[in-house]
Amino acid sequence: MLFNLGSLWRLNDFGLLRRLDMIASVSGGSIVNGLLATRWRDLQFVQGGLGWQAINFQGEIVEPIRAFARETIDVPSVLERLVLGSASNQIARQYDDHLYKGRRLQQDVPEFDKGSAPRFLFYSTNLQTGSSVRIERKRLADYRVGEIQNPDLPVSLVVAASSAFPPFLSPVKLTFDESQWVDRCGAYLYPYPEFRREVLLTDGGVYDNMATEVIWDRCNTVLVSDAGAPLDATPSPSTLWISQLRRILDIEAEQTRALRRRELVAQFTKHKQGHSDARSDRGGTYWGIKTRIDQYQVPGALARDSTVTHDLRDIPTRLGGFSEQQQGQLINWGYALTDAAIRRWVYEDAPRAAGLPLPAFPL
């Protein structure tokens, strides 16, 4: 959430927010995506940079996220689950109380309007079908089950479903009238009403950790901000059965992410060199929390690789209270990497930043 907040902050300062056609998110990134979607109409854009800059971005987006990051909501939610059997409901209530204030997909998220408002999309993962579930203003869709058109859902519940980190904050249960669904391109589970009555959702990153699938099919330039925690090496992994199983699942997930990263970078490199196949040509750039900023070799980079930037990737991924220093450094790191990645791979003549957005927390 905080790393991606820094990324969006730099995109705004570049003047690129209104030029985005789609913003797709998973996990903690969906928290800030949900706030951006519900506050989009409140942003005041003026011409600047490479397009339009929201002059009140800090007040409308940065300050609410930072206030929320000071709260600890995961432990109380897990305790509620132990007592009442539902952590996701508590998480959704906390999201709503702190950030979304009762806003809903239909009334409060703008329709896509090219050059004025992007398409906001939230990924989740269906535990019953093993498919990704795409939730947005105009549909909730699982290609194996079908889709619900114009779902009237609270944004807090959508974000909870997208960020339901397993196993403690998962699953989020959505209940529907089975008649709400329509068949989508011959969805083979549509004839089975049990899949349409109740949907059990977990973190969107379980299926697509970088939320690139839908964007890759529709956009020519793809920008990927990846704050997923890396897999740590350990000389003494536990040999207990449960611990081994968890470690193996983490290794499998890291391998999948590594393959996706390599494919992305290879495609962006081919595009930059003019060697892409016309059918799959995609430009863009990737930056992640463990990226080495010195590798971009851009003049006037906002940071250098250091013990501080190295250690940021090991900050626990949780909905716990973050110190002002942790917040500031994570936001600055997302901002600095976005600056370097965009100026190296997408807009080499983009204006340089005056400095880090939160200079009290150097990297």
C-alpha positions as CSV (number, residue, x, y, z in Angstrom):
1,M,0.0,0.0,0.0
2,L,2.7,2.5,1.0
3,F,5.2,1.6,-1.7
4,N,2.4,1.8,-4.4
5,L,1.3,5.1,-2.9
6,G,4.8,6.5,-3.6
7,S,4.5,5.1,-7.2
8,L,1.2,6.8,-7.8
9,W,2.5,10.0,-6.3
10,R,5.4,10.1,-8.8
11,L,3.0,9.3,-11.7
12,N,0.9,12.2,-10.6
13,D,3.9,14.5,-10.5
14,F,4.9,13.3,-13.9
15,G,1.4,14.4,-15.1
16,L,0.5,10.8,-16.1
17,L,-2.5,9.9,-13.9
18,R,-5.1,11.1,-16.3
19,R,-3.3,9.5,-19.2
20,L,-3.7,6.1,-17.8
21,D,-6.5,4.0,-19.4
22,M,-6.6,1.3,-16.7
23,I,-5.4,0.8,-13.1
24,A,-5.6,-2.8,-12.0
25,S,-4.5,-4.0,-8.5
26,V,-4.1,-6.9,-6.1
27,S,-3.5,-7.2,-2.4
28,G,-2.3,-4.1,-0.6
29,G,-2.2,-2.1,-3.9
30,S,-6.0,-2.4,-4.0
31,I,-6.3,-0.3,-0.8
32,V,-4.7,2.7,-2.4
33,N,-6.4,1.9,-5.8
34,G,-9.8,2.0,-4.0
35,L,-9.1,5.3,-2.5
36,L,-7.9,6.8,-5.8
37,A,-11.1,5.5,-7.5
38,T,-13.5,6.9,-4.9
39,R,-11.6,10.2,-4.6
40,W,-11.0,10.7,-8.4
41,R,-13.9,13.1,-8.8
42,D,-12.4,15.3,-6.0
43,L,-9.0,15.6,-7.5
44,Q,-8.2,19.0,-9.0
45,F,-6.2,18.6,-12.2
46,V,-4.1,21.4,-13.8
47,Q,-1.9,21.1,-16.8
48,G,1.7,20.2,-15.9
49,G,4.5,17.8,-16.5
50,L,3.6,15.3,-19.3
51,G,-0.1,16.0,-19.0
52,W,-2.2,16.9,-16.0
53,Q,-1.3,16.9,-12.3
54,A,-3.7,16.7,-9.4
55,I,-2.7,19.6,-7.2
56,N,-4.6,18.2,-4.2
57,F,-3.2,14.7,-4.5
58,Q,-1.4,14.9,-1.2
59,G,-4.5,15.9,0.8
60,E,-7.0,13.6,-1.0
61,I,-4.8,10.5,-1.3
62,V,-1.6,10.6,0.6
63,E,-2.8,11.9,4.0
64,P,-5.7,9.4,4.3
65,I,-3.5,6.5,3.5
66,R,-0.8,7.6,5.9
67,A,-3.4,8.0,8.7
68,F,-4.7,4.5,8.0
69,A,-1.2,3.1,8.0
70,R,-0.8,4.2,11.6
71,E,-3.6,1.9,12.7
72,T,-3.3,-1.8,13.6
73,I,-6.3,-3.7,12.2
74,D,-5.0,-7.1,11.3
75,V,-4.5,-8.5,14.8
76,P,-8.0,-7.4,16.1
77,S,-9.5,-8.9,12.9
78,V,-7.8,-12.2,13.3
79,L,-9.0,-12.3,16.9
80,E,-12.5,-11.6,15.8
81,R,-12.2,-14.5,13.4
82,L,-11.2,-16.8,16.2
83,V,-14.3,-15.8,18.1
84,L,-16.9,-15.2,15.4
85,G,-15.4,-16.9,12.4
86,S,-15.0,-13.8,10.2
87,A,-11.9,-11.6,9.8
88,S,-12.9,-10.3,6.4
89,N,-16.0,-8.6,7.7
90,Q,-14.0,-6.7,10.3
91,I,-11.4,-5.8,7.7
92,A,-14.1,-4.4,5.4
93,R,-15.5,-2.3,8.2
94,Q,-12.1,-0.9,9.0
95,Y,-11.5,0.0,5.4
96,D,-14.9,1.7,5.2
97,D,-14.5,3.6,8.5
98,H,-11.0,4.9,7.7
99,L,-11.0,5.3,3.9
100,Y,-14.1,4.7,1.8
101,K,-16.9,6.1,4.0
102,G,-19.8,4.1,2.5
103,R,-18.8,4.6,-1.1
104,R,-20.0,2.0,-3.6
105,L,-18.9,0.9,-7.1
106,Q,-21.9,2.2,-9.0
107,Q,-22.3,5.6,-7.4
108,D,-18.8,6.6,-6.5
109,V,-16.3,5.1,-8.9
110,P,-16.3,7.0,-12.2
111,E,-16.9,5.4,-15.6
112,F,-13.9,5.0,-17.9
113,D,-13.5,8.2,-19.9
114,K,-10.3,8.2,-21.9
115,G,-8.0,11.1,-20.9
116,S,-10.2,12.0,-18.0
117,A,-10.8,8.9,-15.8
118,P,-9.2,5.5,-16.0
119,R,-10.9,2.1,-15.7
120,F,-10.4,1.0,-12.1
121,L,-10.2,-2.8,-11.7
122,F,-9.7,-5.0,-8.6
123,Y,-8.4,-8.6,-8.9
124,S,-9.5,-11.3,-6.5
125,T,-9.1,-15.1,-6.6
126,N,-12.0,-17.6,-6.5
127,L,-11.2,-20.4,-4.0
128,Q,-13.9,-22.6,-5.6
129,T,-12.9,-22.3,-9.2
130,G,-9.2,-21.4,-9.0
131,S,-9.9,-18.5,-11.3
132,S,-9.1,-14.8,-11.1
133,V,-12.2,-12.7,-10.4
134,R,-12.2,-9.2,-11.9
135,I,-14.3,-6.7,-10.1
136,E,-15.1,-3.2,-11.4
137,R,-17.9,-0.8,-11.9
138,K,-19.4,-2.5,-14.9
139,R,-18.9,-6.2,-13.9
140,L,-17.9,-8.9,-11.5
141,A,-16.5,-11.7,-13.7
142,D,-15.1,-15.2,-13.3
143,Y,-14.6,-16.7,-16.8
144,R,-15.6,-20.2,-15.5
145,V,-18.9,-19.1,-13.9
146,G,-20.0,-16.0,-15.8
147,E,-20.5,-12.4,-14.8
148,I,-22.7,-10.0,-12.8
149,Q,-23.2,-6.8,-14.7
150,N,-23.1,-3.5,-12.8
151,P,-22.5,-5.1,-9.3
152,D,-23.8,-2.8,-6.5
153,L,-21.1,-3.5,-4.0
154,P,-19.4,-1.4,-1.3
155,V,-15.8,-0.5,-2.3
156,S,-14.7,-1.6,1.1
157,L,-15.9,-5.1,0.5
158,V,-14.3,-5.2,-3.0
159,V,-11.0,-4.1,-1.6
160,A,-11.3,-6.6,1.3
161,A,-11.8,-9.4,-1.3
162,S,-8.8,-8.2,-3.4
163,S,-6.5,-7.9,-0.3
164,A,-7.7,-11.0,1.7
165,F,-4.2,-12.3,2.5
166,P,-4.5,-16.0,3.2
167,P,-5.0,-17.7,5.5
168,F,-5.8,-15.2,8.3
169,L,-7.7,-12.6,6.4
170,S,-9.3,-15.0,3.9
171,P,-11.8,-15.8,2.6
172,V,-14.3,-13.0,1.8
173,K,-17.7,-14.5,1.3
174,L,-20.0,-12.8,-1.3
175,T,-23.6,-14.0,-1.5
176,F,-25.8,-13.4,-4.6
177,D,-29.1,-14.3,-6.1
178,E,-28.1,-16.8,-8.8
179,S,-30.3,-15.0,-11.3
180,Q,-27.9,-12.0,-11.2
181,W,-25.4,-14.0,-13.2
182,V,-25.2,-14.1,-17.0
183,D,-23.3,-16.7,-19.1
184,R,-20.1,-15.3,-20.4
185,C,-18.6,-16.8,-23.5
186,G,-19.8,-20.3,-22.6
187,A,-18.7,-20.4,-18.9
188,Y,-18.8,-24.1,-18.2
189,L,-19.7,-23.8,-14.5
190,Y,-22.6,-21.4,-15.2
191,P,-25.2,-24.3,-15.2
192,Y,-24.3,-25.1,-11.6
193,P,-26.1,-22.7,-9.4
194,E,-24.0,-23.5,-6.3
195,F,-21.2,-21.5,-7.9
196,R,-23.5,-18.5,-8.4
197,R,-25.1,-18.4,-5.0
198,E,-21.9,-18.1,-2.9
199,V,-18.4,-17.0,-3.9
200,L,-15.4,-17.4,-1.6
201,L,-12.6,-15.0,-2.5
202,T,-9.0,-14.7,-1.5
203,D,-6.2,-12.2,-2.3
204,G,-6.0,-11.4,-6.0
205,G,-2.2,-11.9,-5.9
206,V,-2.7,-15.7,-5.4
207,Y,-3.7,-15.9,-9.1
208,D,-1.9,-12.9,-10.7
209,N,0.5,-11.2,-8.4
210,M,1.2,-8.3,-10.7
211,A,-2.4,-7.7,-12.0
212,T,-1.1,-7.6,-15.6
213,E,-3.3,-10.1,-17.4
214,V,-6.2,-7.8,-18.2
215,I,-3.9,-4.8,-19.0
216,W,-1.6,-6.8,-21.2
217,D,-4.5,-7.7,-23.5
218,R,-5.7,-4.1,-23.8
219,C,-2.9,-1.6,-23.5
220,N,0.2,-0.9,-25.5
221,T,2.2,0.6,-22.6
222,V,2.3,-1.3,-19.3
223,L,3.6,0.1,-16.1
224,V,4.1,-2.5,-13.3
225,S,4.7,-1.5,-9.6
226,D,5.4,-4.6,-7.6
227,A,5.6,-4.4,-3.8
228,G,5.3,-8.1,-3.2
229,A,7.6,-9.4,-0.4
230,P,10.5,-11.4,-1.8
231,L,11.4,-14.9,-0.7
232,D,14.1,-14.9,1.9
233,A,17.0,-17.4,1.9
234,T,17.5,-19.3,5.1
235,P,20.3,-21.7,6.0
236,S,18.0,-23.7,8.4
237,P,14.5,-24.1,7.1
238,S,12.1,-25.9,9.4
239,T,11.6,-29.6,8.7
240,L,8.2,-29.7,10.4
241,W,5.5,-30.8,8.0
242,I,3.4,-27.7,8.2
243,S,6.4,-25.4,8.0
244,Q,7.8,-27.3,5.0
245,L,4.5,-27.1,3.2
246,R,4.3,-23.3,3.7
247,R,7.9,-22.9,2.6
248,I,7.2,-25.0,-0.6
249,L,4.2,-22.9,-1.4
250,D,6.2,-19.7,-1.0
251,I,8.9,-21.1,-3.3
252,E,6.3,-22.0,-5.9
253,A,4.8,-18.5,-5.7
254,E,8.2,-16.9,-6.0
255,Q,9.0,-19.0,-9.0
256,T,5.8,-17.9,-10.8
257,R,6.6,-14.3,-10.0
258,A,10.1,-14.6,-11.2
259,L,9.0,-16.0,-14.5
260,R,6.5,-13.2,-14.9
261,R,9.1,-10.6,-14.1
262,R,11.6,-12.1,-16.7
263,E,8.9,-12.2,-19.4
264,L,7.9,-8.6,-18.7
265,V,11.5,-7.3,-18.8
266,A,12.3,-9.3,-21.9
267,Q,9.3,-7.9,-23.7
268,F,10.0,-4.3,-22.6
269,T,13.6,-4.8,-23.8
270,K,12.6,-6.1,-27.2
271,H,10.2,-3.1,-27.6
272,K,12.9,-0.7,-26.6
273,Q,15.3,-2.2,-29.1
274,G,12.6,-2.4,-31.9
275,H,12.7,-6.2,-32.0
276,S,9.1,-7.1,-30.8
277,D,6.7,-9.2,-32.7
278,A,3.8,-6.9,-33.8
279,R,1.2,-9.2,-32.3
280,S,2.8,-9.0,-28.8
281,D,4.5,-5.7,-28.9
282,R,4.3,-4.0,-25.5
283,G,6.3,-1.1,-24.2
284,G,6.6,-0.1,-20.6
285,T,8.6,-0.7,-17.4
286,Y,8.7,-2.7,-14.2
287,W,9.9,-1.7,-10.8
288,G,9.7,-3.7,-7.6
289,I,10.4,-3.2,-3.9
290,K,13.7,-5.2,-4.3
291,T,14.8,-3.5,-7.5
292,R,18.3,-2.1,-7.5
293,I,17.8,1.6,-8.5
294,D,21.5,1.9,-9.7
295,Q,20.8,-0.5,-12.5
296,Y,18.6,2.1,-14.3
297,Q,21.6,4.4,-14.7
298,V,19.5,7.5,-15.0
299,P,21.0,10.9,-14.4
300,G,19.8,12.6,-11.2
301,A,18.3,9.5,-9.6
302,L,16.5,10.3,-6.4
303,A,18.2,7.6,-4.4
304,R,21.1,5.1,-4.5
305,D,21.1,1.5,-3.4
306,S,21.9,1.3,0.3
307,T,21.3,-0.7,3.4
308,V,18.2,1.3,3.9
309,T,16.7,0.5,0.6
310,H,17.8,-3.2,0.9
311,D,16.1,-3.5,4.3
312,L,12.8,-2.0,3.2
313,R,11.9,-5.2,1.4
314,D,12.0,-7.1,4.7
315,I,9.4,-4.9,6.4
316,P,6.5,-7.2,7.2
317,T,3.5,-7.2,4.8
318,R,0.7,-6.6,7.3
319,L,-2.1,-4.2,8.3
320,G,-0.3,-3.1,11.4
321,G,0.8,0.3,12.7
322,F,3.8,1.6,10.7
323,S,6.1,4.2,12.2
324,E,6.5,7.6,10.5
325,Q,10.0,6.5,9.4
326,Q,8.8,3.3,7.8
327,Q,6.0,5.0,6.1
328,G,8.2,7.8,4.8
329,Q,10.9,5.5,3.5
330,L,8.5,3.1,1.8
331,I,6.7,6.0,0.1
332,N,10.0,7.6,-1.0
333,W,11.3,4.3,-2.3
334,G,8.2,3.7,-4.5
335,Y,8.5,7.4,-5.7
336,A,12.2,7.1,-6.5
337,L,12.0,3.8,-8.3
338,T,9.0,5.0,-10.4
339,D,11.0,8.1,-11.3
340,A,14.0,6.1,-12.5
341,A,12.0,3.4,-14.3
342,I,9.8,5.9,-16.2
343,R,12.8,8.1,-17.2
344,R,14.8,5.0,-18.3
345,W,12.2,3.0,-20.2
346,V,9.3,5.2,-21.1
347,Y,9.9,8.9,-21.2
348,E,13.6,9.6,-21.4
349,D,13.0,13.4,-21.7
350,A,10.5,13.5,-18.7
351,P,11.2,16.3,-16.2
352,R,13.3,15.5,-13.2
353,A,11.8,15.6,-9.7
354,A,13.0,18.4,-7.4
355,G,13.6,15.7,-4.7
356,L,11.9,13.1,-2.6
357,P,8.3,13.9,-1.6
358,L,9.0,13.3,2.1
359,P,12.6,14.6,2.5
360,A,12.6,14.0,6.3
361,F,13.0,10.3,5.6
362,P,16.1,9.9,3.3
363,L,17.0,6.7,1.7
